[in-house]
Amino acid sequence: MKRKVRYITGFSLISAGLVILFFVSLACGSVKFSLSEITAILCGTGDTTGKNIIFQIRLPRVTASVLLGGALSVSGFLLQTFFSNPIASPFVLGISSGAKLATAVVMIFCTGRGIILGSVSLVLSAFVGAMSATGFILALSGRIKNMSVLVVCGVMVGYICTAVTDIIINFADDSNIINLHNWSVGSFSGTDWGDIKVIAIIVTVCVIMAFLLSKPMNAYQMGEGYALNMGVNVKLFRLEVILLSSILSACVTAFAGVVSFVGIAVPHIVKSLFGTAKPIVIIPACFLGGGCFCLLCDLIARTLFSPTELGISSVTAVFGAPIVLWVMLGKRRRTAL
């Protein structure tokens, strides 16, 4: 009974935070709106200027923050389960950087030839990059059994991909360098309703599929041998988890660039709040929690030094990095005991 009460309380708090941040994000900016004005605009009775600002600029950005933040958090939880490592995430393992490199190459190649890229093309190029980085990490995992060393290798892969991306951006046309730079440091700005449709389809399908894997994932958390005894096809399960994680990470990178630390921080916050690591609870909680976290960070990024806008990764790192340190210190303390 206490556990059920804790679950209900946890989901209530996250949902309330999401709703509050949603309306605050719509209200704040260079043009401020009151709650009554936002309600009127959303109901279709506001002025034309207000409608354009809310429906064409802020609402797509807020929606992208929620969907992509939730996608990153679920991706991080899947990777932490897959590698049995508390600090595994698309950013730390270099998966996001691989997706960033592939997308930057395709964007520069196409824009230099006047080719207009669609949303699907960006996602596919990011997926190729993410899977390339993931394949390299998986190949290393067969040789390196120490997870700490494997994580370090992932970090090095990320640094290499980021360095190559920066070098490539320097050779882009002057007219595209600013846009590529803003994308490379992470931002939810510039998304439109066409992008939102693609994001919503990809993220919804992947999160539902991840949720359907809750039962075998719960068995896998007990150990690979236990999962085999419970009838789980471990090879197929591992393939499904890594594919879902890579697709979610690729989707985020294609539309928002690299967003750091969300995939590590949010799963640990959620697990501490709910007092469990059961996938059937944590996956939906991670999605909602990731939406809250990215809404808050995006709000800070665009309003703290307005009209100057910070890169979203700068803000997420400020909040996410201390959580990583807390996880590592907590793990070391438990090991010492």
Secondary structure, 3 states (H helix, E strand, C coil): CHHHHHHHHHHHHHHHHHHHHHHHHHHCCCCCCCHHHHHHHHCCCCCHHHHHHHHHHHHHHHHHHHHHHHHHHHHHHHHHHHHCCCCCCCCCCCHHHHHHHHHHHHHHHHHCCCCCCCHHHHHHHHHHHHHHHHHHHHHHHHHCCCHHHHHHHHHHHHHHHHHHHHHHHHCCCHHHHHHHHHHHCCCCCCCCHHHHHHHHHHHHHHHHHHHHCHHHHHHHHCCHHHHHHCCCCHHHHHHHHHHHHHHHHHHHHHHHCCCCCHHHHHHHHHHHHHCCCCHHHHHHHHHHHHHHHHHHHHHHHHHCCCCCCCCHHHHHHHHHHHHHHHHHHHHHHHHHC
